Amino acid sequence: MGLASAMPGEVDLKKIIFLGIAVAVLAGCAARGYRSDFEFANRLIREGLWQEAQFRLQKARAAGNDSAALHNNLAVVLEGLERYDEARSEYELALKKDPGNEKIQSNLDRLKKNQEKAVHEKK
């Protein structure tokens, strides 16, 4: 006993349901992908693995994460890589996304203070 196929011009409900489920599953995988890359990057940051953490954060951003937390963490990574101007830009972008975030503000203030200290030590 075989399945009846839709007549020409008729909509096959089973195909529509299957496609809907497939789209939902793929969207869920993409969301988990950037969350897992973001979470993995946080572990790498704690271990001081800056290059790999940067790669994971950029991958999370490409998958759709454009949060203040992502920009803050990317700034931390850039500081670890001694790319201070880029770090400052990322902190500022993070603050635009979450203006009242004291942790991000504190990180930016610390970076500015360290940059000023480095300038005075060079003199």
C-alpha positions as CSV (number, residue, x, y, z in Angstrom):
1,M,0.0,0.0,0.0
2,G,1.7,3.2,-1.2
3,L,1.2,6.8,-0.2
4,A,-1.0,8.9,-2.4
5,S,0.8,11.8,-4.0
6,A,-0.7,15.2,-4.4
7,M,-2.4,16.0,-7.7
8,P,-0.7,18.6,-9.9
9,G,-1.5,22.0,-8.5
10,E,-2.3,20.6,-5.0
11,V,-0.2,21.4,-2.0
12,D,1.3,18.4,-0.3
13,L,0.8,19.0,3.4
14,K,3.4,16.4,4.4
15,K,6.1,18.2,2.4
16,I,5.1,21.6,3.9
17,I,5.2,20.2,7.5
18,F,8.6,18.5,6.8
19,L,10.1,21.7,5.4
20,G,8.8,23.7,8.4
21,I,10.4,21.3,10.8
22,A,13.6,21.3,8.8
23,V,13.8,25.1,8.9
24,A,13.1,25.2,12.6
25,V,15.8,22.6,13.3
26,L,18.4,24.4,11.2
27,A,17.6,27.7,12.9
28,G,18.0,26.1,16.3
29,C,21.4,24.6,15.2
30,A,22.6,28.1,14.1
31,A,21.5,29.6,17.4
32,R,23.2,26.8,19.4
33,G,26.3,27.3,17.2
34,Y,26.9,30.9,18.2
35,R,26.0,30.2,21.8
36,S,28.5,27.3,22.0
37,D,31.2,29.3,20.2
38,F,30.6,32.2,22.6
39,E,30.7,30.0,25.6
40,F,33.8,28.2,24.4
41,A,35.5,31.5,23.7
42,N,34.8,32.5,27.4
43,R,36.7,29.3,28.5
44,L,39.5,30.1,26.2
45,I,39.8,33.7,27.5
46,R,40.1,32.4,31.1
47,E,43.0,30.2,29.8
48,G,44.7,33.1,28.0
49,L,44.2,31.5,24.6
50,W,43.6,34.8,22.8
51,Q,43.9,33.8,19.2
52,E,41.5,30.9,19.5
53,A,39.1,32.9,21.6
54,Q,39.1,35.7,18.9
55,F,38.4,33.1,16.2
56,R,35.4,31.7,18.2
57,L,34.0,35.2,19.0
58,Q,34.2,36.2,15.3
59,K,32.5,32.9,14.4
60,A,29.7,33.7,16.9
61,R,29.3,37.2,15.5
62,A,29.1,35.8,11.9
63,A,26.4,33.4,13.1
64,G,24.3,36.4,14.4
65,N,25.5,37.3,17.9
66,D,26.0,41.0,18.0
67,S,25.5,41.5,21.7
68,A,27.2,43.8,24.1
69,A,28.7,40.8,25.9
70,L,30.3,39.6,22.7
71,H,31.9,43.0,22.0
72,N,33.1,43.2,25.6
73,N,34.7,39.8,25.4
74,L,36.2,40.5,22.0
75,A,37.7,43.7,23.6
76,V,39.2,41.6,26.4
77,V,40.8,39.3,23.8
78,L,42.2,42.2,21.8
79,E,43.7,43.6,25.0
80,G,45.3,40.2,25.5
81,L,46.7,40.4,22.0
82,E,48.0,44.0,22.8
83,R,45.7,45.5,20.1
84,Y,44.6,48.3,22.4
85,D,43.0,50.7,19.9
86,E,40.8,47.9,18.5
87,A,40.0,46.8,22.1
88,R,38.9,50.4,22.9
89,S,36.6,50.4,19.8
90,E,35.0,47.2,20.9
91,Y,34.4,48.4,24.4
92,E,32.8,51.6,23.1
93,L,30.6,49.5,20.8
94,A,29.6,47.3,23.7
95,L,28.7,50.4,25.7
96,K,26.5,51.7,22.9
97,K,24.6,48.4,22.9
98,D,24.3,48.4,26.8
99,P,25.0,51.9,28.1
100,G,24.5,51.2,31.7
101,N,26.7,48.1,32.0
102,E,29.2,48.8,34.8
103,K,31.4,45.9,33.9
104,I,32.0,47.1,30.4
105,Q,32.5,50.7,31.6
106,S,35.0,49.4,34.2
107,N,36.9,47.4,31.5
108,L,37.1,50.5,29.3
109,D,38.2,52.7,32.2
110,R,40.9,50.2,33.1
111,L,42.1,50.1,29.5
112,K,42.3,53.9,29.3
113,K,44.2,54.1,32.6
114,N,46.7,51.5,31.4
115,Q,47.2,53.3,28.1
116,E,47.8,56.6,29.9
117,K,50.2,54.9,32.3
118,A,52.1,53.4,29.3
119,V,52.4,56.8,27.6
120,H,53.8,58.4,30.8
121,E,56.3,55.5,31.3
122,K,57.7,56.0,27.7
123,K,58.5,59.7,28.5
